[in-house]
Amino acid sequence: MPDGERLWATGSIGDAVSTLSGGLTLFFTLSGFLLYRPFAAAIAGAKGRQSFPAYFRNRFLRIAPAYWVILLAGALVFGAASLRSSEGVLGVGRLTDPLDLGQSLLLLQDYRPGSMVIGIGPAWSLAVEVVFYLSLPLLVLMAAALARRAAGHRGRVAALLAPAGLLLLIGLTGKLAAWKLVPGGVLAGYDQDWHSVLERSFWAQADLFAFGMAAAVLHVEVSDGRVTLPRGWRVGAAALAVLVFVPCAWAMHRAEHSYLLENTGEALAIGIALAAIMVPDRSRARAPWIVRLLESPVFVAVGVASYSLFLWHYPVILWLREHGLTSGGGAGLVLNLVLVGVVAGALSALTYRYVERPALRHKRRGTAQPERPPVTVAPAPPRALASAGDQATRPSRA
């Protein structure tokens, strides 16, 4: 609240509201699914290879232009950037220090305690995502090398799952290190210390990508007809996802994206849910109802502007608060949500129209080469997910 009061700082209401942070876990897990799926299909199909230069170009165009424009607007024009005082206290203002601004532009601000979560605070998750982007080609090369040496179908599936297993191991060891090597409370992670640096790093968050990658492998195997799932598996998988997600989210008590294993449990549940939604069913002529819902115009429109909205909403909150335009109390929270939604939504629409969309027009398809790992065409994900621009080898429809 404007006066520093925290609503629902304790109690069951706070626990319930904090489960909304599962959206960030979904972001990581969904990225693992969307970006690894074309590569997994290429390795499994034995017909060519994906173009890594096109992949890197597409990732850069998806992330950098909008981030740079919105960061510079918030940091230099509106004075709505997060910054730290000489005492390390987070404040709001113009981010003009060359080192801090340079680190923020390169998404390196969270690699030293003195600049933790400066610039656009929630962009710490974007920095984690970028490390995944950079590491994915190495993981793909590993999977391809293992697949060439594999004997039989089970060996090839194990090769495809190896990158997911490696990221799961990396993430769990990172969480263990944040718990034991540089200990801090489970509600920490945004402070000026090395515990926060570790907890906000790819090392401690890598496991959240792993389950999306595993779902991508299942998608490829079913799409290519090498695996047939039993009737009714989709309902069972959805029920299992709920049974895993709810207790994990509730038991964290607002310690989201910390070193608790409940975070890993959330990602597992989301990976199962993605499989239940995305894996094709050749026996059905019509897509499942949830896929049709995700492809509705409202969901697609929100998905199109979601990246700009992610980047704009926190600077907008800070600017409104600093100018006395936010309200206190529970009723004030509702008014604040509406106000931030309108302002950030309008800015996001402009940024998408004049920054994101022109940049996305320059994305390139990955080209098939006569060498391994191979290329095969698997069914595309729903249009609502493709609109987010998280596919590696084809341009976004946006």
Steps between C-alpha positions, in 0.01 A plus 500: 500500500617863456578534871707181504230279651491144368157352448466135604859480624394197700217252491316285248394790275862590441584137425215482250596822323867400485413193290456743209881501480457163332466707184875554502560128543270449202712749304816297557337161446318615188825637357661161551214339309473744209870549436618142543215338304622592148853383584373175652291442189806567285713247687225237499416541130852439359453725195713812550596756764376824645674829431651631822574845347129540418413386851730759662376773268138421583565494875680836482218662303240362737665625817740790448319781311199531731710451813749769405231753403293448816802492731638824357159666511452407865859568605566827316167655399246416769741450790318180594791258522593301807836606641702453817630772727853500636359315802351233273137601549276461196352824373348654189646751260710551190760230446789709369804325646683366190596170662154428639326603179742301287453191714124537479507536121701177476286323763803462727370708789422201721853358493627724781331586831532876455274503195246229585160557330579854385362636174183303434480286813306203358752477214711271721288221350580624149871473583441137600310442175787641293745255659264220397495640146880496488538154650231327292714447186766327712232279652369420152847402379534273801166334429589455132834340585335262745226415249756404234653250743169371637382147425127466443203723570542511877859613464399783267226613738751496784731714286220751439424513872864541602499885475191515722667271752813717500302820562308329778829406665642852454192663649488269801868552578450876469214487747712291735781756474260787574379308804835385641796688347366858522200453730215742521137496593250352257337843471832661404638502149463868410757644738848639455683173572648194330210282608273710280748488212499121514127461553418727202749321273450235232688260726216503753217527244614258226283214624185697415581470127562125517140385522395702197781337304380156612147588383650604165657155460166334569336731245754399234472129569119504484494727194734271309300192595769328702301520824129436548341619822208317665146627476413748774862584579433871449243517782727304731796725419294815566384363834856407595619850409244655735583256780870589475469875442252599772686363805837617368375854436319519834787358707751764384340777712610774257853359452462485123804431283716437803702189578193307616427178312136606481608725212624192314171329579309788341706465182436125494126562523513762224701266277234231546226753423680615184519142380129451570416812297755488220566137408291427188221245484464357149172329592322832554390722214462802728751660734434478877287777645791655686697533177202669335478736800870588473449574131212741566560863393521632858771253604693552178486880536626489858771252400615727219565792737603289800875561471463878488249481785749299705764768446277805547287410800758542777641837384138617466426391859807685627421817303138511615601441860770767494249752363237422764257341257455168676257428782530308828300217648317208344271721291802700390661181375211449260527859377876462462460184294258671264719809467820305441318273255377793292829693498732203455261345247499814286880531515535130417278534195716788375824315566374190324378699201810714452784291648420132535306440181752673270780300663314169470459555125874442470489156657620217277412139463754237595623333180539127452853381432607155379677428828373380834322577732201463262186697433146370506175690512289452812157653559525863602389611847178697537496843342477666841834352604666562165401865526735540796788461255660212687554270202856462385467419132206685354399865513224604734164560339505830679 
